[in-house]
Amino acid sequence: MNWRTALTLLLLLGAIATGWSVWNHRARPASAGSGTARSDYVLHDFELVALDDQGQESFTLRAPLLQETPGARTMDLAQPFFLLPDDEGHYWQVRARTGWVSAARDQIRLAGDVRGSSPVEDARNVVLRTEQLSVFPDRHHASSTAVVTVTQPGSILRGRGLEVALDTRRYELLSQVRSRYVPPSR
């Protein structure tokens, strides 16, 4: 074997090794289940008006951050503030630290320092406080399994579990209910 044939074989082996190395170290696309998926959209400092199937306002939402959950079509919210209309066109106001909206937009879950107040036009001025609240805007209904405090002129009610009909402004504490009379301030 002459030196030219040996050199050609050596260069050929070097080219094959380089090609194999480049092939094995190329950038690979991330797999769909890698957990690094990004949201289809993110909204910052926004106001959103959601309509029901009849085209009527279901709720208005204001928040500093809304992020769609990739693949699930659900939404995660930071510091949401909801305006929920009643039958008379007045609004319940509900805020929380975090929120979640279902893919069908028919359920809202609020958590962390949840505070709700009846429409300002309501003479009773009802204020609800809890750590967890589920709202069903299309049904004008809200519920909680957590401890709830209901404050209104003349009384403070505290109990576990809550059912609220937002359209009629009726609420029911479900268990362990305690009531305290608070005389009106002068």
N, C-alpha and C positions, 0 to 999 in steps of 0.2 A: 504494500500500500504506500503510495507516495504522499508527500506532505500536503498536497492540494486536496486530495480526497479526504484526508483526516481533518483538515481545517474546515472543509465543507460540511462534513458530518457534525463537527463540533458546533459550528454556527447554526445548523439546522436544529440540533438539540437545544441550544440556547434560545432560539426563536420559539420553539414549542413550549419550553418552560416559562418564558415571558408571557406568551399568550394564555397559558393555563393560569398563571398568577393574576393577570389582569382580569380574566373571566371570574375567578373566585373572589376577588376583592372589589367588584363593581358595586355601586349603590343599588340596594334593593328597595322597591316600593314598600311602604308600611302596610301591614295587613289590616283588614277591616276591624278585627277584634283586638287591636293593640292597645285600646284605651286612650289613644292620643287623638281621637276624632275631634274635629272642631264643629262648633255649632254652625248651622246654615245661616243664622243671623244673631246679632247681638244689638240691643238698643240701649242707648244711654240717655238719661234725663228726657223721658218721653211721656206722652199722654196718648192712650189708646182707648177708643170707644168700640166695644164689642156689641154686635147686634144679634138678636135671636132669629129663629126661623121665619118669623113674621116681619122682620126688618125693624123691630122696636129695640130700643137700647136695653141691653142685658146688663152691662156694667161699664163703668169708666175706670180706667186704671192709670195711675201716675206712679212712676218709680225711677230711681236712679239707674237701675240695671235690670234688663230682661235678657235671658239667654235661652235659646231653644236647646233642648236636650237632643244630641245627635241620634238619629234613628228612631226616636220615640215620639217626636212631635209634641212633647210636653214642654212647658216653659218653667224655668226657675227664676224667681224674682228676689231682688234685694230691696228691703224697706218699702214694700208695696203700700199704696194708699188707694183704696177702692171707694167709688161712689156707686151705691146700689139703689136704683129707683124703686119707689113703692107705687101703688096703684094711682096715687094722686100726683105723681110726678115730682115728689120730694125725695131726697136722698139720704140713705143711711151712709155714714162715713165709717170705714173700717181700715185700720192700719196694723202692721206687724213688722217684725224684724225680717222674716223670710216668707216666701210664698211659693206655691206650685200650682200650675194650671194644667188640667188634663188635656189630652190630645183632642178630645171632642169639645173642649172649652165649656163643659157643663159642670165641672167641679173645680173649686178653688180650695186649697188647703193652706191655712195660715198658721204660723208658729212663732213663738217668742214674743212676749209682751203684746198680745193681741188686744186692741182697744177698738170698740165699736160704739157709735153714738147714733141715736135715733135722729130723724130729720129735725132741723132747727125749728121747723113749724110745729112740731109735736110739743104740746104743753107739758107733757110728763118729763121730757128731757132725760131719757133713759141712756145710761152709760154702761156698757158691758166690758169686763176685763177678764182675760183668761190667758192660758199659755198655748192653746190650740183651738182652732175653729175651722170647720168645713162649711163652705158656702156653695149652694146650688142655685145660681142666679136665675136659670130658666124656671125653676120651681118656686122662686122667692122664699127660699128656705135656708136656714143655717143651723148647725148643730155642733156640739162639743161633748167629749167624754171627760174632759178635765174639770178641775175646780173653776167655778165661774162666780164672779162678783157682779151683781147688778145694783147700780146706784140710781135712784130717782128721788125727786123731792119728797122728803118725809121718811124715806126708808133705804136701808141697805140690805140686800138679800145675798146670801152666799150658799152655794150648793155644788154638788157634783153632777155634771151632765146638763145639757141645755138643748132645747128645741125652740127655734124662733121662726115665726111666720113673718117675713119681712114686709109683705104687702099689707097685712092687717095690724102689724106692730104688736103682735101677741107673742109672749115668750113663756116657757115653762122650765123650771129647774126640776131635775129628775130625782135626785136623792140627797140625803144629808143636808137638808135645807135649814138654814138659820136666818132669822129675820131680826133686824134691829131698827127701832124707831129713832129717827133723827129729826128733832124739831127744826123747822125752817129758820134760817138765819134772818135777822132783821136788818 
